[in-house]
Amino acid sequence: MRRSGTRGRLTFGQSVLSFYDSLRAPGHLPAGVSPILPPTQEEVRKYREMFFQRYFNDHHKRVFVIGVNPGRFGSGETGIPFTDPVALQDACGVDNDLRKRRELSSSFIYRVIERLGGARVFYKSFYLTAASPIGFVSGGKNQNYYDSSALLKRVTPFIARSLREQCDIGAKSQAVILGKGLNYQNMAKWNEELGLFSELTALEHPRFIMQYRRNELAWHVERYCEVLTQTRSLRSR
């Protein structure tokens, strides 16, 4: 497994902020596909900095919880993975003037976070991110990085580089992948090539649960809590 560690003397949170500030979309995306980059408005940057300073102001390694890619809402508005403006304010204590609308994946994730003791406890052990740290839009709708072979081929080098850089911030050797289908399959392939993690565990993606398995919501919340608690308790570098 590839060894990971903190970047110099920067805290985990400072390193994440530096990573996001340096993000640039890969060039020559397929026709009709546009990138969703982290918001650059000064006010949103301030909220993002407050969040990472509050919960990641240390040099501890964390278990990476890896989704697919950001959408237009939620992290597309806050710049914080799986965190919509409502969760940012109510669950994370970062007052903000963003439009208060819920996003499905964020709603699910913060149910889990509440069950695990709240944001302060959760973020001591876990770092939420995505295989691709930028999202994509086509025809006015969110697009996953794997939705077309052309997009997947174009963004694979970018994703590989982004995963390496984030792991260098401070990744433990176990990771949890959100999405049992193509996201897990691609992450397993990249992990074999890059040697980032010694163990990957897959869970159903929050959006899939909220859209198609809502009648099983309580079970999936408990399943997340079970897997994350087990992962957190493992002794890993």
Secondary structure, DSSP 8 states (H G I E B T S, - for coil): -------TT--HHHHHHHHHHT----SS--TTEEEE-----HHHHHHHHHHHHHH--S---EEEEEES---SSTHHHHSSTT--HHHHHHTT-----S-----HHHHHHHHHHHHTT-HHHHHHHEEEEESSSSEEEETTEEE-TTSSHHHHHHHHHHHHHHHHHHHHHHEEEEEEEE-TTHHHHHHHHHHHHH---SEEEEE--HHHHHHH-GGGHHHHHHHHHHHHHHHHHS---
